[in-house]
Amino acid sequence: MHHKAMFLYDCFRLFYRSSQLRRLEMAHQFFFGCVKLTTVALMKFPLLEELNLYEIRISKEEIETVGRYCPMLKTLKANKRGYEGSLMRYNEIAIAIGQNLLGLRHLELIGNRMTNVGLHVILDNCHHLETLDLRRCFCIDLKGDLGKQCSEQIKYLKLPHDPLEDYPYIHVTESEYYNTLILLLR
């Protein structure tokens, strides 16, 4: 059996046996199968409290799945190293977060290309949000009312130009970054 197919088989088997899972971290998607794996697996984690996705492409539908099947979710990290896709796609994801993940306490969106539209929906609907990480979110403008709303509403706010020194994958080389897949389950 091909190593990627074996990996997917092992992941599916592990996911289906992990209904008590509280934390899932996935990093460095380098083949397509993992995207569908995430969607299917998320339906099996009703106790999931923390979902960390580093360089994993996520869709509006996957956010809706998380909102529907993971009611305990308090932390979402959906970070990207570089830009890919359209601004509209990123706004769709931000709007889906704001409409479906109302109980979030911690949201990290490093490298997200959403605009003020997406950020407004998150701030207007995620009333329990304490931590918001917007580093490298260069398509938002925090001057004026939006910046004021962020600083008044969010206890721990990281701004687009803040340094990335505590980002867990900052020292990974380019070849390591795109040629590995890491799963951390707890």
SVG drawing of the C-alpha trace seen along z (x, -y; Angstrom):
<svg xmlns="http://www.w3.org/2000/svg" viewBox="-25 -57 40 59">
<polyline fill="none" stroke="black" stroke-width="0.4" points="0.0,0.0 1.3,-3.5 2.6,-5.4 0.1,-8.2 -2.8,-5.8 -1.6,-4.0 -1.3,-7.3 -4.9,-8.2 -6.1,-4.8 -4.4,-5.0 -5.7,-8.6 -9.3,-7.5 -9.0,-4.6 -7.5,-6.8 -10.1,-9.5 -13.1,-7.1 -11.8,-5.7 -11.3,-9.1 -14.7,-10.4 -13.2,-11.7 -10.7,-13.9 -10.4,-17.4 -7.5,-18.8 -6.5,-18.4 -3.5,-19.9 -2.8,-19.4 0.1,-21.0 1.6,-21.2 -0.9,-19.7 1.0,-18.4 -1.6,-16.2 -5.3,-16.6 -6.7,-13.7 -6.2,-15.4 -8.8,-18.1 -11.6,-15.6 -10.3,-13.7 -10.7,-16.8 -14.3,-17.4 -15.3,-13.8 -13.3,-13.5 -14.7,-16.8 -18.2,-15.2 -16.8,-12.6 -15.4,-15.0 -18.3,-16.4 -15.9,-17.1 -13.3,-19.0 -12.3,-22.2 -9.2,-23.2 -8.6,-23.0 -5.2,-24.1 -4.6,-24.1 -1.3,-25.3 -1.0,-25.6 -4.1,-23.4 -6.6,-24.8 -10.0,-25.1 -13.3,-26.0 -16.5,-27.7 -18.2,-24.3 -15.6,-22.9 -16.2,-25.9 -19.9,-25.2 -19.2,-21.5 -17.2,-22.5 -20.0,-24.8 -22.5,-22.0 -20.6,-19.0 -18.1,-20.5 -20.2,-22.6 -17.4,-22.7 -14.9,-24.4 -13.2,-27.3 -10.0,-27.8 -9.5,-27.9 -6.1,-28.5 -6.3,-28.6 -2.9,-30.0 -1.3,-30.3 2.3,-31.1 1.5,-32.7 -1.4,-34.1 -3.4,-31.8 -6.9,-32.3 -9.1,-35.3 -10.1,-37.9 -13.7,-36.7 -12.7,-33.2 -11.0,-34.5 -14.0,-36.7 -16.3,-33.7 -14.3,-31.8 -14.2,-34.8 -18.0,-35.2 -18.5,-31.5 -16.5,-31.7 -18.6,-34.7 -21.8,-32.9 -21.0,-29.4 -18.4,-29.5 -20.2,-31.8 -18.6,-30.3 -15.0,-30.9 -12.7,-32.3 -9.4,-32.3 -9.1,-32.9 -5.8,-32.9 -5.8,-33.8 -2.2,-34.5 -1.8,-35.3 -5.5,-35.5 -6.5,-37.8 -9.9,-38.7 -11.0,-42.4 -12.8,-44.5 -16.1,-42.9 -15.0,-39.5 -13.5,-40.9 -16.7,-42.9 -18.8,-39.7 -16.4,-37.9 -16.4,-40.8 -20.2,-41.4 -21.0,-37.7 -18.3,-36.1 -19.0,-37.9 -16.9,-35.6 -13.7,-36.2 -10.8,-37.1 -7.8,-36.5 -7.6,-37.5 -4.4,-37.1 -4.4,-39.1 -0.7,-38.9 0.0,-39.2 -3.6,-40.0 -2.6,-42.9 -6.0,-43.3 -7.7,-44.8 -7.6,-48.4 -7.7,-48.9 -7.8,-52.7 -11.0,-54.2 -14.0,-52.4 -12.9,-48.9 -9.6,-49.3 -11.4,-50.9 -13.9,-48.0 -11.0,-45.5 -9.1,-47.2 -12.3,-47.6 -13.7,-44.1 -10.6,-41.9 -8.5,-41.4 -5.4,-40.0 -5.0,-41.4 -2.1,-40.8 -2.0,-43.3 -1.0,-42.6 2.5,-43.9 3.3,-42.3 6.3,-39.9 5.9,-36.1 8.5,-35.0 6.1,-32.7 4.7,-31.1 5.5,-27.3 6.5,-26.9 8.5,-30.0 11.9,-28.3 10.8,-25.4 12.6,-25.5 10.7,-25.8 11.3,-22.2 10.3,-20.9 7.3,-23.1 5.8,-21.7 6.9,-18.1 5.6,-17.1 2.3,-16.5 2.0,-16.6 -0.9,-15.4 -1.1,-16.0 -4.0,-14.5 -4.9,-14.8"/>
</svg>
